[in-house]
């Protein structure tokens, strides 16, 4: 019976952690740039682009391949930053999980 109560408590903690993570995902915005700031993107915690800024000089150069490469690099970097932020937050939240008594 004691183990059942402990398991229920842990499940409650896990649910709270899930809710906190969802809230943090909804609020998270990261920014990444490429080409020394020639292309900058903003991405939310769901990995949806919420902003793109392209420097005028990229257009003036008329180098389509460079523009494509810069956008791709900025988007990939933003996605990596989202992953990094969420891994850090999961670790912080999971650290508060009380698993004593289950061993």
GIURHU-V512469 format. One record per helix or strand of 2 or more residues. SS is the DSSP state (hx for helix, st for strand). FROM is the first residue (numbers start at 0). TO is the last residue. If there is no record, write none. Layout:
# GIURHU-V512469
SS FROM TO
SS FROM TO
This chain:
# GIURHU-V512469
hx 1 26
st 28 33
st 38 43
st 48 53
hx 55 60
hx 63 93
